[in-house]
Amino acid sequence: MKVAWLPTSLREGLRCQFSVRPVAFNSNVRRRGLDASTKQFSTSTRLQAGIAAPEIKFKNESNGEDEEEKLFFARLVPESPSYFTAQPAFTDDLLALQDLVRKYSTLPVVKPGEAPRVAWRSLVEYRNMVGESVKASKYHKIVEVLRRLNQIHPSLMPRDVTAALNEYKRDVNPFQNVTKIAPLDEHGRAAGHGRRKTSSATAWVVEGTGEVLVNGKTLAEAFGRIHDRESAIWALKATDRIDKYNVWARVGGGGTTGQAEAMTLAVGRALLSHEPALKPALRRAGCMTRDPRRVERKKPGHVKARKMPAWVKR
Amino acid sequence: MANTNCLRCLARPAFPSPNILNATTRAGMGIQRRAASKLAKPSNTQGRKNEKVKGQKTLRIKKKAPVKTGKPPAPGERKAMRKRIVLSNTNALEVEGLRELDSKMLGEWEESVVRELQAGEDDLVMQGALGLLEGEGGEAKGEAKVVGKVVALMGSTVDSLRAVEAFKTTQGWGLFRRPGLLIREESVALSKKLILSEEGGVLRLVIDGERGTGKSLLLLHAMATAFVRGWVVVNIPEAQEVTNAMNDYAPLPGTTPTLYSQPSYTATWLSQINKANLALLSEMELTLTHNLPIPLQSNISLSRLCELGARDPDVAWPVFQAFWAELMAEGRPPVLLSLDGLSNVMRESAYRAPDVSLVHAHDLAIVNHFVGYLSGEKELVNGGAVLAATNRSHAPRSKSLDLMLTQLLEAQVGEEEITEKDPFEKGYDSRVEWALGVKEAEASVEADVEGVETASSPSSVKEVKKEENVEAAVEKVQTVPGPVEVLKLKGLSKVEARGLMEYWAKSGVLRKTVNEQEVAEKWALAGKGVVAEIERGALRMRI
């Protein structure tokens, strides 16, 4: 839900509900400014501090501390000095991060390419988090500071920096998601499995000279159409590796086209075990994606899946 | 009936056949009759066209009959078109530096054969490893130049091959400027065997292989070799034409079991043989006396004899027998006897005996003649070869033939286990075994040897006896001609495929750069280099 669109009065409350970040004072600046006012408005949440009336003090509750609470502000004091900027939360965040940079500027950093890859929150997510309409260029400033902080050597990373960074990290880090690659077996074979329509194929790919056996038959015997033969070894052809591998495959089910295209996937996946770097090329060649289409079912009242009986006049 | 007009060209008969006359007159009558009926009852169906028919619920729109334009082809023209063989394409580029399959090239192979033999002898006598090495080196050098290259056929060879119908319509001769042949390792080996068989020791070979592996072309290569070497070539171009009951036939008197001759087929066959071997046959004169139903001069050439047989179908078979007897006489050149489509002759033919039973193909005189030589029962006296090629497209399955070929091949390779007959299979034909030279005699020899082995015991006298027995058995094997050789053709090697594709590129048919990748791709897509599939992928299926 986009909190930033709502009127200011509603924003705060909703943000408390939806925000990932716990509502707490996270900046020294803000805390310093509020030191005095906490005594007056003892509730800690920003929400109450913003809109609620001051707490009522009863006589009998009073202790020795009560005597100290002589200080009274005639007007409400904002919790942070950046209240008077256009985007106070953003300003606070930026200042806090810049403080951190300043504080740890002496720590050693890694080379720019070697820092752990992190996916930062997107602009929209950030806006929802703080509940302000932050411009892209402004948020970019934050991201730049975050990058600088991320470059601190991982072994020396201070705890508060880690905490600050975690707040800006996306919930799921896509860079941590590494595909598992099936290893080759002791004979150097890689197995891959593929399906298409109702056919399924298993292909074992081994380094060789371009010989292909499908169900014990040569490619020409197994597939009469040249188009089918091409699609059976399309993964090898698209990557110019026909003469580098041998394929031994078992296919079953469906018709020739389905079997050939099931082999495309099977060979493609087996080839990945040999050369994982080929994945983008194979994806572009269409050897990675399973085609989910199947025969559409027949429906009652129809002649076939979609066909209706001819119109007859009475 | 034999066709009146030539099947290989578009020549029409000089006068229309009575059938055509009948057809036209009938058509004319039809028109008259239709006109008369129109006059008698004027049609009134125009107004009713769109009227509803009672009981009909769906909309029906009448389809118009397609308008016929142009004259339909004359009878026989379509077949002539279909059977036409084009051997040249003037649009194709001429390939420069093409060698010809001539006596010089065959001479080189002959030299290498002789050298191999000598090397083998040296090896036996003094284990001269040096000589062997030299021989191998020389041979490799000579052949490496040719294997994987396309060679052109000489003009005279092409004429002869055309006469024996060695070129088929399904082959891509019409794509190139002049007919050429790819030299494969198998074809060099076959040529060498043919050269060896000139000295005696007849080569009996069955060429087998998957569809499109070049069986017929290897046969053509053998024929071309034979023509260049000055052999007489007798070819049965399509075995199915002999057995599918499309020719007239008659029982031969005085034969048990009854053989059936095919007079008009024999007549055309004789004329083919004559045309193909004209240069040789016209040089040879009759040497024997024959008892023929026609008067015969004693000094005519064999070519003239063939002409006489070709002219009169009634005497064609006796004349062929006389011609064959002349060929088998002393001092004649070697003979190549070949047949394409072996499985057609290894079963019952479509002809019927007087008791309506099917005639076995081996009871047809022509097939019987061929099979007699293939089995080794009769021998080509002056040397030569008997070749047969199987066929995989539109060929009947002969279970016995398949079984025999696999068994023979396994025995040739020396495998431990040999495929056995399926005990539940009824379709086996014992005559096929005989035709391929697998006989009882051989089985008994094996039994002899085994018997000797079992009887042998560790005493010196018996050892000697055993050796003698084995020697005797070996001699027996040598005198009895064994089973035929089987050559199983497979796909081309990559070198050969590359040579072929380069030839295509030079001819301007293949418009691609021929490199390693391209060759590997086509080779793999063609199922390990099956020639016809490479051609299909590279030349025919261009998108």
Interface residues (C-beta under 8 A of the other chain):
Chain A: G210 E211 V212 T218 L219 A220 E221 A222 I226 R229 E230 I233 K237 D240 I242 D243 A310 V312 K313
Chain B: K57 T58 E210 G212 G491 E516 Q517 A520 E521 W523 A524 L525 A526 G527 K528 V530 E533 R536 G537 M541
